[in-house]
Amino acid sequence: MSEDAAQAVRDERMKAEGLGARILKRPELGAVAGFILVTVFFLLTADPAMFTFSGIVNFMTPAAQLGILAIGASLLMIGGEFDLSIGSMVAFAGLFFAAATVTLGLPLIIAIPATFLLSAMVGSINGIIVIRSGLPSFIVTLAFLFVLRGLSLVGLKIATGGSTQLRGVREAVEGDWLAPFFSGDAFGALFKVLADAGIIETFNNGAPKVPGLPIEIVWFVLIALLATWVLLRTPVGNWIFAAGGDANAASNAGVPVRKVKISLFMVTACCAALVAIITVMDAGSTDARRGFMKEFEAIIAAVIGGCLLTGGYGSAIGAFFGAVIFGMVVIGLTYTDFDQDWFQVFLGGMLLVAVLFNNAIRKRVTGER
């Protein structure tokens, strides 16, 4: 090859990629576009109160609870696996946490780590079975979906003498120094200052309509930022993408694929435990239906956020926007004249569109036909 030809090859390889091409390769592109479209739709059809500060907090609260699960699910999906048991894990972890605080009277400094530890153990069992048996994670975690839901039902009946609801959590944790980190609103003093300055809405007596930022939103944002940093800025993130893209090639390259996947199952279970703790403390009780169907909503939010069902591609920020879209639609329909059951139609439609869109993007990125 002549020197000029070699230089041309080098120039072609070093050629800078255009901004448009880089944007098209971003997995969260579909979720951001969906977020914009849904926002415009509600700006045109919903009561303007939806986009006041209190209205935004109103739809961000359920979005945050789902989003914590969706981010865990997205990490696992990028790693090439599924977890259909996370909704049941919310109920199971909620049972354990409520029993620890109400029945056993344990302080939060013990009850919360114990709940996370138990959840991580269950997640590791899921992962170990998947890795050692070679069974699809879909099948293994589907089995655990029923196992954990059944254990939650039986456990609640044992703990309460026959009821499927355990109350008294709020009274049991009242005054505990850890409670504000998992329940209620954050930055209350700041919101009072903003209300006094006329920056946010107030009642007639001057009290802010939004007394603070619900703690689940704070956790949601922090977890999204942490997950994004891990995926994009750490070797662990490279391992996750590699394990989901081609596990055999990654293993041959020295990536600890088994440990990565088991760890991701544990992280997903701990995300479910966090949602359980937050929701149980806010409600002051737990019940056997807590987290019902959330496993499917979390996976759909992750898919809307750009995760491929085949693994190796996805984004925590995409899952963030996917969950926000859910929250906007669930709560936003109450601000319109539309029947709220249209949410089910939206759910299926968004899933189908997201899969088709992500598949097209994947083919564009990989050059497949």
LINCOR-V232892 format. One line per field, one symbol per residue. ss: DSSP state (~ for helix, > for strand, _ for the rest). burial: + if it has 24 or more other C-alpha atoms within 12 Angstrom, else -. A space follows every 50 residues. Layout:
BEGIN
ss: ???
burial: ???
END
This chain:
BEGIN
ss: __~~~~~~~~~~~_____~~~~~~____~~~~~~~~~~~~~~~~~__~~~ ~_~~~~~~~~~~~~~~~~~~~~~~~~~~_______~~~~~~~~~~~~~~~ ~~~____~~~~~~~~~~~~~~~~~~~~~~~~~~___~~~~~~~~~~~~~~ ~~~~~~~~~~____>>>_~~~~~_____~~~___>>_~~~~~~~~~____ _>_____>____>>~~~~~~~~~~~~~~~~~~~_~~~~~~~~~~~_~~~~ ~~____~~~~~~~~~~~~~~~~~~~~~~~~~~~_>>>______~~~~~~~ ~~~~___________~~~~~~~~~~~~~~~~~~~~______~~~~~~~~~ ~~~~~~~~~~~~~~~~___
burial: -----------------------++++++++++++--++--+---+---+ +-++++++++++++++++++++++++++++++++++++++++++++++++ +++---++--++-++++++++++++++++++-----++-+++-++++++- +++-++--++---+++++++-++--+--+++++++-----++--+----+ +------++++++++++++++-++-+++--+----++++++++++-+--- ----++++++++++++++++++++++++++++++++++++++++++++++ +++++++++++++++++++++++++++++++++++----------++--+ +--++-+++-++-------
END
